[in-house]
Amino acid sequence: MADNSRGQEYQLIQDTIGRRDYARAAELLAARLEKDPDSPDAHYLKGVLNYFEGKIGPTIESLRKAVSYTHLT
């Protein structure tokens, strides 16, 4: 996927979280992570989503993954 297209996809996910449509955001993130399981951006957004859903343990796990993958970008 081209960087611009990927950026638009991440913006859509952010907007979806902002609208509090957490179920749809989770679907979009699952699809993104299936395509690119090492994406720090996707793991970061998953952490944000988990945070807003009150899932502190999964938030920490997702953010740790995001940080661990930053050396790949």
C-alpha positions as CSV (number, residue, x, y, z in Angstrom):
1,M,0.0,0.0,0.0
2,A,1.3,3.4,-0.9
3,D,2.3,5.7,2.0
4,N,-0.4,8.3,1.2
5,S,-3.1,5.6,1.0
6,R,-1.8,4.1,4.3
7,G,-1.9,7.6,5.9
8,Q,-5.5,8.0,4.8
9,E,-6.4,4.7,6.3
10,Y,-4.8,5.6,9.6
11,Q,-6.6,9.0,9.5
12,L,-9.9,7.1,9.0
13,I,-9.1,4.9,12.0
14,Q,-8.3,8.0,14.1
15,D,-11.5,9.7,13.0
16,T,-13.5,6.6,13.8
17,I,-12.1,6.4,17.3
18,G,-12.9,10.2,17.6
19,R,-16.5,9.5,16.8
20,R,-16.5,6.8,19.5
21,D,-17.3,4.1,16.9
22,Y,-15.0,1.7,18.7
23,A,-16.4,-1.5,17.0
24,R,-15.7,-0.1,13.6
25,A,-12.3,1.1,14.6
26,A,-11.5,-2.3,15.9
27,E,-12.5,-3.8,12.6
28,L,-10.4,-1.4,10.6
29,L,-7.4,-2.0,12.9
30,A,-7.8,-5.8,12.7
31,A,-7.7,-5.5,8.9
32,R,-4.7,-3.3,9.0
33,L,-2.8,-5.5,11.3
34,E,-3.6,-8.6,9.2
35,K,-2.0,-6.8,6.3
36,D,1.0,-5.4,8.3
37,P,1.4,-7.1,11.7
38,D,4.6,-5.2,12.4
39,S,3.1,-1.7,11.9
40,P,4.0,0.6,14.8
41,D,1.2,3.0,13.8
42,A,-1.5,0.3,13.9
43,H,-0.3,-0.9,17.2
44,Y,-0.2,2.6,18.6
45,L,-3.8,3.2,17.4
46,K,-4.9,-0.1,18.9
47,G,-3.4,1.1,22.1
48,V,-5.4,4.4,21.9
49,L,-8.6,2.4,21.1
50,N,-8.0,0.1,24.0
51,Y,-7.4,3.1,26.3
52,F,-10.7,4.7,25.3
53,E,-12.5,1.4,25.9
54,G,-11.0,1.3,29.4
55,K,-8.8,-1.8,28.7
56,I,-5.6,-0.8,30.4
57,G,-3.7,-4.1,30.1
58,P,-4.3,-4.3,26.4
59,T,-3.4,-0.6,26.1
60,I,0.0,-1.2,27.6
61,E,0.6,-4.3,25.5
62,S,-0.3,-2.5,22.2
63,L,1.9,0.5,23.1
64,R,4.8,-1.7,24.0
65,K,4.4,-3.4,20.6
66,A,4.3,-0.1,18.8
67,V,7.6,1.0,20.5
68,S,9.3,-2.3,19.8
69,Y,8.5,-2.1,16.1
70,T,9.8,1.5,15.7
71,H,13.2,0.2,14.7
72,L,11.6,-1.4,11.6
73,T,10.5,1.9,10.1
